[in-house]
Amino acid sequence: MSRHTENKEEILKVHNRIDLIDQKLDTLENNHLAHMQKDIDRIIYIISAIGLGLLGQFLYLLTKNL
């Protein structure tokens, strides 16, 4: 094989790897990060609900003892 052919083959291999990396990054951004954001939003909702419940109990005890 000539040097020119070898270079073309190497360039194609590198290009294919770049395409694969790009595909994996796209999957990570569009799929995994969206699921993580949904989980984080759910956790924040639960923590907020617990906090409001505690605040309600605190205010109840405060007004009951006054």
Contacts in CASP RR format, 6 or more apart in sequence:
PFRMAT RR
TARGET T0000
AUTHOR 0000-0000-0000
METHOD contacts of the structure
MODEL  1
MSRHTENKEEILKVHNRIDLIDQKLDTLENNHLAHMQKDIDRIIYIISAI
GLGLLGQFLYLLTKNL
END
